[in-house]
Amino acid sequence: MTNESRVQKLIVFKGRKIRRHWNKKQKRWYFSIVDIITVLTNQLEHRKAQSYWTTLKNRLKEEGSELVTRCDQLKMQAMDGKFYLTDVADTETVLRLIQSVPSPNAEPFKLWLAKVGRERIDEINNPELAMERMRSIYEKKGYSKEWIEKRARGIAVRQDLTDEWGNRGVKNKLGYAILTNEIMQGAFDMKVSDYKKFKGLSRENLRDHMNDLELILTMLGEATTTKFTKDRDSQGFPKLRQDSQDGGGVSGRTRKDIEEKSGDKVISRENYLSKPESKKRLAG
């Protein structure tokens, strides 16, 4: 399985974090098997859960079960922040795996998996549900409705751009990262990693910690890049990179014009990890 077009998230079952991956082409979730074993066996230590899965995997192979061959591997983020190859399985395979693990958590886990699957199918059939779920999450975190609407629009703009990149020759995560950095460099004179350091962030999503103007200028850079790419019918990485540089440049010139006429810097060190009074300024 490739990592193309992947969406990796953490979800929680009874207080336990479970890593998952959404495969766009197959339209299905893949779950970390070790995380599921942790839940089913009530293991508090990841190492013991990994050992349990290794033993179970060997037993299933000896029994001739095809269950192990139905599992796959993906690079997933571990507690140390690094990505490692991790055994994963889709919902059907996980349900079969549950039958091999005696556990009082089995039935609630089946119901939970069914709920997760139903929600995703509902969101595919009606994308507005996904947006409403996202808005609800941000509201619970304390973001203002005005900020949330800008963030939602930014997600849509970003999706349009990455779809164009994928259709025109970008094949891996590194390619997307390089093109994104070109836009951010042009718009803010900083790459994504530098911008996160500037705001005092580590693994957090940079855009979740932008103020209104930062979000708007990011959208402008990405929307302009999309327009250039379509107008020029760009194909292949070198041309897409030029589009990204040009789109970021448009946003950067706009930023400098705002700063010159207002006398204030657009770029802010504030982030949403700040104290409540800072949160209000960021949200408003």
N, C-alpha and C positions, 0 to 999 in steps of 0.2 A: 504494500500500500504506500502511495506517495503522500507527502504532506501538503500537496497543492490544494489551494482553496479551502484550507482547514480553518475550523473555528474551534479553539480549545477553551474550555471553561471549567470552573470548579462548581460542583453542586454539593448539596449537603443532605445526608440521610441520617437522622437521629444524631446530629452533631458531628458526624464523620464526613470529612471531605472526600469526594470522589471525582477524579479527573475524567473528563470526557472529551470526545472529538466528533465534530459534525462533518461528515463526508458529503459535499454538495452533489457530486456526481451520482453517488449511490443513494442519497437522501436517507441516511441512517446515522444513528449515534453509535460510537464505539466507546466503551468504558474500560478504565484501567482494572485489570483482573485482580491485581494485588490489593487495590483499594476496596474492591468488593469483598475479597477474602477477609480483609480487616474487619469489615462490618459483620459479615456472617459468623466469624469465629470470635468476635469480641476481643480481638487482639489490639492492645494499645501500642505495640511496637511494630513498626514497618518491617523490621528484619525478621521477626517471627512469622509475620504474615507471608513474607516472601518465601521463607523456608517451608511453610505449610503448602503454598502453591507449587513449589518445586517437587515436593513429595507426592502431592496429588497428581501433578502432571505426569510424573514417572509411572505412577500406578495406572493411570488411564491409558498410557501408551502400552503398558504390559497387557492390559485387558483388551487391547485392540480397539479402544474407543476412538471414533473419528473426531471427538470433541476438540482435542488438542490441535489437530490439523485445521480446524475452523477458526482458531485464534490467529491473530496477526500481531504485528509490532509497529509502534509509532514512537517518535521522540516526544516525550512529555516532560514538563518541568517538575523537578523534584523540590524537596524542602530547601535545598541549598541554592535554589535559583537556576541551576544548570539543567540541561535537557539530556535525558537518557532514553535509550530504547526500552520500551515498556510493553509487556504483553497486554493486548487489548482484545475485546470481543464485542460483537454487536448484541442487540437486545435478545435475539433468539438464542444465540449461543450462551449468553449469560444465564438465561432461564434454564437451559439444559445443565449448565455448570452448577446452579443452585441445587439441583436434584442430587448432585454428588457430594454436597456438603451438608451434613446433618446440622440444622441450626433452627432455633426458635424464631430467628429473624427472617427466615425464608419467605413466609407468606406476606408479611408487610413489605418486604423488598420487592416481591412480584407486583404487588399493587402499586408501589411507588414507581417502578419501571414503566408500568402501563400508563401511569399518569404523565410521566415525562414524555413518553412517546406520543400520547394523545395531544399534549400541548404543542409539541413540535409540528405534528401533522396539521393541527388547527392553524398554526402560524404560517405554514406553507400555503394553505388554502386561502388564508386571509392575513396578508402581511401586516395589516393594521393592528392585529392582536399583538404581534411581536413589538411594535412600536409602543403600544399602550403598556405592555409589560415593562419595557425599558423606562418609560416615563414614570411609572409607579415606583420603580427601584430608585430613580434619582430623587423623586419627591420625598421618599422615606429617608434619604440621606441628607435632606435639607436644602437641596438646590431650588432656586426660584423657577417658576413656570416659564418665565421669559428666557432664562438661560437654557432650560431643558429643550425648548422649541428650537433654539439655535443649535444645540448639540444634536438633536434629531435630524435637522436639516443637513448638518455637517456629515452625519453618517450616510445619508442618501447620496450626497455629492461624492463622498469617498467611494461608495459602492459603484457608482457610475464610472468613476475613473479606473478603479481596479478591474472592473469588467472589461473595459477597453484595453487595458494593459494585458490582461490574460488572453484576449482574443487576437492581440497583435504581437505576441511573441515572448511575453514574460512567463517563465516557467517555474520559478522557485522563489522562496521567501527572500533570498538575498537580492534578487532583482527588484522586487517590490520595495525593499528597504532602501536600496540605492536611489531609485527614482523618487521615493518620498523624501529622502534627504536632500535631493537636488531642489525640490520645491521649498522645503523648510529653510535651506541655506539661502535661497533667493529671497524668501519672504522675511526672514528674521536674522539672517547672518549667522545662523547656528544650525548644526545638524540636530536630529532628534535627541541623541544621547547627550549632547552639550546643553541643549535646552532643558532636559530633565535635571541635569546637574545644577543648572542655573536656578531652577525652581526648588531644588532640594529633594528631588524625587529619586526613587530607585526602580522598583518594578511596577510602579503605578502607571496607568494610562495617562500620557501627557495631556491629551485633550480634555480629560476630566478635570484638569487643574488650570485650564485657560480662562481668562476673563472674556467679556463679550467681544472686544475688538480683536483679541488674539484668535478667537474662534472664527470670526467673520473673515479675517485676513487669510486664515488657513483655508477656509471655503473658497475664497476668491482665487487663491493660488491653484487649488485643485480643480475648480470649475473651469478656469481659464486654460489649464493644461488639457483638460478633456476637450475643450473647444478646438485648441490648436491641433490636437491629435486627430480629431474627426475632420477638420477642415483640410489638413495636409494629408490625410489618409496614411499616417505614419505606420510603417511596418518594421519590426525589428528593434532591438534594444538601443542602438546608437541614436536612431531618430526619436524614439520615445524619450531618451535622456535629454535630447535637445528641447523637446516640447516641455519637459519638466523644468528645465532651466529657464525657459522663456516664461512659462506660467508663474514660476516662483518670482521671477524678476518683476512681472506686472504687480504682484502683491507687495513686493519689497518697495517699489517706487511709491505705491499708494501709502504704505506705512510711513515712509520718510516724509511724504507730503503732509500727512496728518500730524506727525511730530513737529515739523517745521512751523505749521500754522497754529498748533495748539501750545507749543512749548513744552509738552509733556511726552515722556517715553510711552510707547504702546506696550512694549514688553514689560511684564511684571514678574517679580520674584514670588508673588503670592501664590499659594496653592491651597487646595481644599483640606489639607491636613493642618492648616493654621488654626489659631484660636477663633472662637465664635465671632468676634468682632471683625476678623479678617474674612471669615466666610461670608459675612453680609456684603462686604465690599466686592468680593469675587463674584457672588451671585447676582449683584445688582448692577 
